[in-house]
């Protein structure tokens, strides 16, 4: 049985009498211990898709007009408020962007981690357990750091505190939403190494959300590429990075700076991601696609399995 099984999920936002669809017919599965990378530009719907797993998107203004979300064999969209509280943190836990904005600046980090323990593991809500968690995520001198305030720590240390809080309840699925945003490249590598090590030691699954294809190669088992609320390509990570099939995935790959060889100008994708609710007819990437044909604007393409384990939303992928 899959740990996570999202089937044809649709998510709408209603504002001012109009409805905009942010997630459109998205299907994803994850097994225990797997790492899935969810990749795409800002505004593609990655974060709201991930937040829907535990129904963290406020409703209203959000609504779910179609689809299913099965987490550990239970249908999240049919859960009561009490049932949702039982899975949040316990079954699925989140690391959000910008830890400096997520941590409370007026409370010591040890107290914030202990609060998470009280919610899900009250018998373990001790300073010794907080110290153990800080040590687990690689914070030096954890016995002293439990008394630190967030502003007394670097961005990398704050992110490690956020990871410790997420791990306090021993979740089966960890959602890491842009966990390396605003960190320098050295600290980024350390955080990714930490997530890889924790996955191996604890056996949890990780949903890694990022706009950067360059960081998923070492960590992800599979990659789902999202554009304008839809999955446009899904494949094993190594195969996708070696041979991207969808024009959007290729454009993302070409946008990654090359370490070797002469490069006078960085490659960029022309135009912008269309606004939610203002998607073009037919293929949503067609207005920005260098390979677009007139028929691309006529009818929306289906997500089809073109090779074993490889799914592409483009009939002209070859």
FENTAKA-V971674 format. One line per field, one symbol per residue. ss: DSSP state (H for helix, E for strand, C for the rest). phi: phi as a letter, one per 40 degrees, with the letter a starting at -180 (. if undefined). Layout:
ss->???
phi->???
//
This chain:
ss->CCCEEEEEEEEEEEECCEEEEEEEEEEEEECCCCEEEEECCCCCCHHHHHHHCCCCCCCCCEEEEEEEEEECCEEHHHCCHHHHHHHECCCEEEECCCHHHHCCCCCEHHHHHHHHHHHHCHHHCCHHHHHHHHHHCCCCCHHHHCCCEHHHCCHHHHHHHHHHHHHCCCCCEEEEECCCCCCCHHHHHHHHHHHHHHHHHHCCEEEEEECCHHHCCCCCCEEEEEECCEEEEEEEHHHHHHCCCCHHHHHHHHCCCCCCCCCCCCCCCCCCCCCCCCCCCCCCCHHHCCCCCHHHHCCCCCCEEEECCEEECCCCCC
phi->.ccbbcbfcbbbbbafgbbbccbbgcbabbbdgcbbcbbiccgchcccccccdbfccdbcccabcahbbbbfgbcccbccccccccccgccbbbbccfdccccccbbccccccccccccbbdcbcbcccccccccccgccfccccccccdccbccccccccccccccdcfccbbcbcfcbcgbccccdcccccccccccccbgccbbbbabbccccdcbccbbbbbafgbcbaaaddcccccacbcdcccccccccdccbgcacaccbccgbcccdgbcccgcccdcbccbcbdccccaccccbccadgbbbbacbcc
//
